[in-house]
Amino acid sequence: MNALRLAIRPAMRALSATALAVLVVCLSADVALAAPKKIAWNEFAPAAFRRAQSQDRPILLVLEVPWSKDCARARDELWNDPALAEIVASRYVPVRARADLRPDLVRRYPAQGWPAISILLPDGSPLLYTPARGGTPRRMTARFMPADRLGALLAEAARYYTEQREQVIALAKERESAARKAARPLAGRGDEALARTLGYRLAATYDEGRSIFGGAPRLPRFHLIEFMLALGAEESPDYLERGLLALETTSSQLIDEDGGARRMALGLDWEGIQSEKLTDHNARTLELLALAYRITGRRDYREQGRRVAGFLIEKLGNDDGSFAAAIAPSCPEGRDATVLSGATGRASAALVLAGLAFGDSALTERGLEGSRFLLEHRYRPRRGVPRALVDGHAVPPSRGLHLADLAGAGWAFVTAYQATGDAAWLDAAEDLARTTLRTLRDGELGALRDIGALPSGPTPLRRALYPIDANADFARVLVRLYYLRPAAAKRYQDAARALLDAFAESHDRVPLRTPAYALALYEFHFAPLAVVVVGRSDDAGAAALHAAALATHHPFVVVRRMDPKRDRGEIEAAGMELAGEQPTLFAFYDGLASAPQRRADGVRAAAYDLRLERLAQREAAKTKKRKDQRPEAARQRALEQEN
């Protein structure tokens, strides 16, 4: 903040924040007497921007989330402060929005912490300033602070806008052009070699002393840990060990006595743990614990996973199958009851996968209830999935679909299909994929926008953004459709390849998001354990084979159901031999095929044997390559000696 004061008004260097606040509040006795008691907020809507432009005032934008304790403090201590309200009323058009309902605003107006406070030009562009020591222009942002300090900052910024109006408008236009260019991902080859390179680079971020990846703040690195587990189980025991240790460290620090995973810690050594428990975070934690149990068979992962699953169901679950957004002390009754479609999808899928891994049918059924809620109450054929329910009412759609919600719902639907073999789930997942590609895909780049673009509105909202993590999550849905829908396999393979290629040269722009991309690359290029279960949809034996396949040790499994009568031609063409009407499972891995399995208790061993056979082939190929290289190396040495 001191740097901002120096940049805006050097003559004020000697003034303290408190003195400056008193100066700007006491403009006149008449104004002070008429000061409003609290801020009169506007919605984030065209009317607010028209007002700002007609009055030529900057905009005070505040983005809040219901579960943040600092947002609750701001409502009590800042927005009802008369002195601060007077500054805002006389200088600004105040706009407030819920960040959880408008993730598009968070991406375009980011700030450090909650509430996310930004000062904007009347057209919605960020108000920029150049630091006193020079350098790149910066956005004027803030987070929670005492009312007198925020009042001083707002007074300075308003004066800066008035005195430097032409310059700041020109600077905003210049930076907006640069921002549009920087938002476009850089294409390249998202191939298997890049996946391995990213594995090496990401593994190098592991802190041996603390058994965790990266530094402060301590965010749960879900995608990074899953990538290490998956690639490690595939071909690198060292990666696997690091992933497991990081999962254990994260779980021990963030999961508390009631089984819920807390949001993050501010300090390097886990100081300042943030107590909010978000549904999305708990769902991803549960998925990791279920995966770790499948890979290792260690009971401690299963027991920890059951605790997290219990928290999801008992504390966050709703009677209609959906899930509340968070458990947090700052919320009424300690619970943010908002139902977010993407988070409900992630929680539903996590419970299904955990139930299958742990052999707990009650968890699987509860996850399917969540998926049915999405299918019956939120999903709309050819129109996607709207974002949220607040107090049981749908939030009016703003800017159409959100990619993160489509990815979360798509994940729930493909997971439900793999658990049940019910084609209705796969039909819904495929329809979501077609809707997403039709409405959000940039035809030139191949990447997906975060939201539907509008031709009008505040300047930053007319800028397309392509979040790499949400793109990667959706690519994983497309990869599964590629394996599960053979008739449309090329369509989904091409879409996934184009999406991954679109980010190949810019995957490291936001390092925290790189692991999501690496995980999607892994699943696109590395062969899954591909399973076909042949059996009637109502056959309990076929259902048992389905469940057994998804409980195997392999990190990436896809399971497809085929009907012995309806799909007979395809079954015979693939050379799959049946024994009458008895349900049968066929497993394939990287060009190898297992013997037909008709008992669920033999599936895990059959999958393991396939893995051992493939590893033996790889070692044999490496040995042969080394032998073939020896004569050539000897020949090169002989030539060097002759010369």
FENWO-V69317 format. One record per residue. N is the residue number from 1. SS is DSSP state (A for helix, B for strand, O for the rest). PHI is phi in whole degrees, 0 to 359 (999 if undefined). OMEGA is omega in whole degrees, -180 to 180 (NA if undefined). Layout:
N/SS/PHI/OMEGA  N/SS/PHI/OMEGA
//
This chain:
1/O/999/177  2/A/301/179  3/A/298/-180  4/A/293/178  5/A/298/180  6/A/297/-177  7/A/288/-173  8/A/275/-174  9/O/210/-177  10/A/304/-177  11/A/294/-177  12/A/266/-173  13/O/302/-174  14/O/278/-177  15/O/278/173  16/O/282/179  17/A/299/-178  18/A/293/180  19/A/298/-180  20/A/295/178  21/A/297/178  22/A/297/-179  23/A/299/-175  24/A/282/178  25/A/286/-176  26/O/272/180  27/O/291/176  28/O/198/-179  29/A/295/-178  30/A/296/-180  31/A/296/-179  32/A/298/-180  33/A/294/-177  34/O/266/-175  35/O/300/178  36/O/291/-179  37/O/277/178  38/O/209/-176  39/O/282/176  40/O/266/-172  41/O/280/171  42/B/252/172  43/O/286/174  44/O/284/-174  45/O/208/-178  46/A/307/-177  47/A/300/-180  48/A/294/-179  49/A/286/175  50/A/295/178  51/A/296/179  52/A/299/-179  53/A/288/-179  54/A/292/180  55/A/267/-178  56/O/53/179  57/O/241/171  58/B/290/-179  59/B/251/171  60/B/264/-179  61/B/258/178  62/B/236/176  63/B/252/-176  64/B/235/170  65/O/231/-175  66/O/297/-172  67/O/271/-175  68/O/277/178  69/A/292/178  70/A/288/174  71/A/293/177  72/A/295/177  73/A/297/180  74/A/297/179  75/A/297/-178  76/A/276/-169  77/A/255/-176  78/A/257/-168  79/O/288/175  80/O/257/180  81/O/281/-175  82/A/300/-179  83/A/295/178  84/A/294/180  85/A/299/179  86/A/294/179  87/A/299/-179  88/A/295/-177  89/A/296/-176  90/A/270/-173  91/A/237/-167  92/B/230/162  93/B/254/-176  94/B/277/-179  95/B/229/180  96/B/229/-180  97/B/213/176  98/B/273/-177  99/O/293/-179  100/O/292/177  101/O/270/-179  102/O/230/178  103/A/298/177  104/A/296/178  105/A/288/-180  106/A/299/-179  107/A/291/-176  108/A/267/178  109/O/229/-178  110/O/287/174  111/O/210/-178  112/O/275/176  113/O/93/-179  114/O/240/-8  115/O/292/179  116/B/273/-174  117/B/254/178  118/B/228/175  119/B/253/-173  120/B/241/169  121/O/287/-179  122/O/302/180  123/O/272/179  124/O/96/176  125/O/288/178  126/B/298/172  127/O/279/-175  128/B/253/173  129/B/221/176  130/O/260/-180  131/O/305/-177  132/O/304/-179  133/O/269/-180  134/O/87/179  135/O/109/-177  136/O/290/176  137/O/303/-177  138/B/239/175  139/B/283/176  140/O/274/-179  141/B/227/177  142/B/203/173  143/O/231/-179  144/O/300/175  145/O/204/178  146/O/303/-174  147/A/300/-178  148/A/292/179  149/A/292/178  150/A/295/177  151/A/299/178  152/A/297/179  153/A/298/-178  154/A/293/178  155/A/297/178  156/A/298/-178  157/A/295/178  158/A/296/178  159/A/295/178  160/A/300/179  161/A/297/-179  162/A/297/-175  163/A/281/-174  164/O/243/-169  165/A/307/-176  166/A/297/-178  167/A/293/-177  168/A/289/177  169/A/293/178  170/A/297/179  171/A/295/179  172/A/297/179  173/A/296/179  174/A/296/-178  175/A/288/178  176/A/295/177  177/A/297/178  178/A/293/-179  179/A/294/178  180/A/298/180  181/A/292/-178  182/A/291/-178  183/A/287/-177  184/O/282/177  185/O/293/-180  186/O/256/-174  187/O/278/177  188/O/189/178  189/O/253/176  190/O/273/-171  191/O/257/-179  192/A/297/179  193/A/297/178  194/A/294/177  195/A/300/180  196/A/290/178  197/A/298/178  198/A/295/176  199/A/301/180  200/A/296/-178  201/A/293/-178  202/A/290/177  203/A/298/-179  204/O/290/178  205/O/276/-178  206/B/286/178  207/B/265/-176  208/O/300/-176  209/O/292/-177  210/O/253/178  211/O/54/-178  212/B/203/177  213/B/267/172  214/O/76/-177  215/O/236/-178  216/O/278/-6  217/O/288/-177  218/B/276/175  219/B/271/176  220/O/292/-175  221/O/268/-173  222/A/301/-177  223/A/296/-179  224/A/294/180  225/A/295/180  226/A/296/178  227/A/297/179  228/A/296/178  229/A/295/-176  230/A/291/-179  231/A/292/178  232/A/294/178  233/A/295/-179  234/A/285/-172  235/A/202/-177  236/O/217/179  237/A/302/180  238/A/295/177  239/A/298/-179  240/A/299/-180  241/A/298/180  242/A/295/178  243/A/298/180  244/A/294/179  245/A/295/178  246/A/295/177  247/A/296/180  248/A/296/179  249/A/296/-179  250/A/299/-179  251/A/296/-177  252/A/294/-178  253/A/272/-171  254/A/258/179  255/B/275/-177  256/O/262/-171  257/O/293/179  258/O/269/177  259/O/91/-179  260/O/272/178  261/B/269/180  262/O/283/-166  263/O/290/-174  264/B/186/172  265/B/230/-176  266/O/281/-172  267/O/264/-179  268/O/299/-180  269/O/255/173  270/O/70/172  271/O/286/175  272/O/65/179  273/B/293/179  274/B/272/-165  275/O/279/-178  276/O/296/-180  277/B/241/-175  278/B/270/-179  279/A/300/-179  280/A/300/-180  281/A/296/-180  282/A/292/178  283/A/296/-179  284/A/291/175  285/A/298/179  286/A/297/178  287/A/300/-180  288/A/294/179  289/A/295/177  290/A/294/179  291/A/295/179  292/A/299/178  293/A/294/180  294/A/298/-177  295/A/288/-171  296/A/254/-175  297/O/75/-178  298/O/284/-174  299/A/291/-179  300/A/295/176  301/A/294/179  302/A/295/-178  303/A/294/177  304/A/296/179  305/A/297/178  306/A/296/177  307/A/295/179  308/A/295/178  309/A/299/178  310/A/299/177  311/A/296/179  312/A/303/-175  313/A/286/-172  314/A/281/-175  315/A/264/-174  316/A/252/-177  317/B/286/176  318/O/249/-177  319/O/296/-179  320/O/276/179  321/O/102/-179  322/O/281/-179  323/B/227/173  324/O/292/-173  325/O/283/-173  326/B/194/166  327/B/250/-177  328/O/205/-179  329/O/300/-176  330/O/282/-179  331/O/274/173  332/A/303/-178  333/A/60/176  334/A/73/-173  335/B/216/173  336/B/273/-172  337/O/279/177  338/O/303/177  339/B/256/178  340/B/263/-174  341/A/298/-179  342/A/296/-180  343/A/293/176  344/A/297/176  345/A/296/180  346/A/295/-180  347/A/295/-180  348/A/297/-180  349/A/297/-179  350/A/298/180  351/A/293/177  352/A/299/-178  353/A/295/179  354/A/293/179  355/A/300/179  356/A/292/-179  357/A/293/-175  358/A/272/-176  359/O/70/-177  360/O/242/-175  361/A/294/179  362/A/295/177  363/A/295/180  364/A/300/-179  365/A/295/178  366/A/295/176  367/A/295/178  368/A/294/175  369/A/299/178  370/A/296/178  371/A/294/177  372/A/295/176  373/A/302/179  374/A/298/-176  375/A/296/-173  376/A/270/-173  377/A/241/-177  378/A/241/-179  379/B/287/178  380/B/231/-178  381/O/307/178  382/O/67/180  383/O/233/174  384/B/85/-175  385/B/229/176  386/O/291/-166  387/O/285/-164  388/B/207/167  389/B/241/177  390/B/238/-176  391/O/55/178  392/O/81/-178  393/B/248/179  394/B/292/176  395/O/283/178  396/O/306/-177  397/O/298/176  398/O/242/179  399/O/63/171  400/O/77/-172  401/O/279/175  402/B/246/-176  403/A/302/-178  404/A/298/178  405/A/291/179  406/A/296/178  407/A/294/-180  408/A/294/179  409/A/292/178  410/A/300/178  411/A/297/179  412/A/296/-175  413/A/288/179  414/A/292/177  415/A/293/178  416/A/297/177  417/A/297/-177  418/A/294/180  419/A/281/-172  420/A/244/-174  421/O/76/-180  422/O/282/-174  423/A/296/-180  424/A/300/178  425/A/294/-179  426/A/292/177  427/A/300/-180  428/A/294/179  429/A/298/-179  430/A/292/178  431/A/296/176  432/A/299/180  433/A/297/179  434/A/297/179  435/A/297/-180  436/A/297/-179  437/A/294/-179  438/A/287/-172  439/A/261/-173  440/A/246/-175  441/B/283/172  442/O/275/-175  443/O/300/-180  444/O/282/-174  445/O/270/-175  446/O/87/180  447/O/272/-179  448/B/255/173  449/O/287/180  450/O/288/-178  451/B/212/174  452/O/289/-176  453/O/279/174  454/O/247/-180  455/O/285/-179  456/O/226/-179  457/O/115/179  458/O/307/-173  459/A/309/-179  460/A/298/-180  461/A/286/175  462/A/272/179  463/O/263/179  464/O/287/174  465/O/240/-176  466/O/231/-176  467/O/296/-173  468/A/292/-179  469/A/290/178  470/A/292/175  471/A/299/-179  472/A/294/178  473/A/299/180  474/A/287/176  475/A/300/179  476/A/293/174  477/A/294/180  478/A/298/180  479/A/299/179  480/A/293/176  481/A/296/177  482/A/301/-180  483/A/279/-172  484/A/268/180  485/O/240/-177  486/A/304/-178  487/A/295/-180  488/A/243/-173  489/A/302/-176  490/A/295/180  491/A/301/-177  492/A/282/176  493/A/296/180  494/A/296/-180  495/A/295/179  496/A/294/180  497/A/296/-180  498/A/298/-179  499/A/296/-179  500/A/289/176  501/A/297/-177  502/A/299/-177  503/O/253/-170  504/O/299/-178  505/O/258/-180  506/O/225/-177  507/O/293/-176  508/O/256/178  509/O/300/176  510/O/240/-172  511/A/306/-180  512/A/295/-178  513/A/265/-178  514/A/302/-178  515/A/301/178  516/A/298/178  517/A/294/-180  518/A/299/180  519/A/296/178  520/A/295/176  521/A/300/179  522/A/303/-176  523/A/291/178  524/A/286/-171  525/A/260/-179  526/O/263/-175  527/O/293/174  528/O/277/163  529/B/280/-177  530/B/266/-174  531/B/241/173  532/B/242/175  533/B/252/179  534/B/260/-179  535/O/176/180  536/O/294/-177  537/O/296/-178  538/O/260/-176  539/O/272/-179  540/A/296/179  541/A/294/177  542/A/295/178  543/A/297/179  544/A/294/176  545/A/295/175  546/A/306/-177  547/A/298/-179  548/A/296/-180  549/A/296/-178  550/O/281/176  551/O/256/-180  552/O/289/-176  553/O/286/-173  554/O/293/-176  555/O/290/-176  556/O/231/-177  557/B/234/171  558/B/235/-176  559/B/236/-179  560/B/242/177  561/B/259/175  562/B/232/179  563/O/270/-175  564/O/297/178  565/O/264/-176  566/O/299/-174  567/O/253/-175  568/A/303/-179  569/A/301/180  570/A/293/180  571/A/296/-180  572/A/293/180  573/A/298/180  574/O/277/178  575/O/75/180  576/O/272/-176  577/O/266/-179  578/O/257/176  579/O/246/-177  580/O/66/-179  581/O/261/-179  582/O/292/179  583/O/303/-176  584/B/222/178  585/B/248/175  586/B/240/-179  587/B/244/-179  588/B/228/-180  589/B/213/173  590/O/52/177  591/O/89/179  592/B/255/179  593/B/228/177  594/O/274/170  595/O/292/178  596/O/303/-180  597/B/245/-180  598/O/242/177  599/O/236/-177  600/A/298/-176  601/A/286/177  602/A/258/-173  603/A/291/-177  604/A/299/180  605/A/295/179  606/A/296/178  607/A/294/180  608/A/294/178  609/A/297/176  610/A/300/-179  611/A/296/179  612/A/298/180  613/A/296/-180  614/A/291/178  615/A/297/178  616/A/296/178  617/A/298/180  618/A/296/179  619/A/295/178  620/A/296/179  621/A/295/178  622/A/296/180  623/A/297/179  624/A/298/180  625/A/297/179  626/A/296/179  627/A/295/180  628/A/295/-178  629/A/282/-176  630/A/297/179  631/A/300/180  632/A/294/179  633/A/294/179  634/A/295/180  635/A/296/180  636/A/296/179  637/A/293/179  638/A/296/179  639/A/297/180  640/A/296/180  641/A/291/179  642/A/296/-179  643/O/284/NA
//
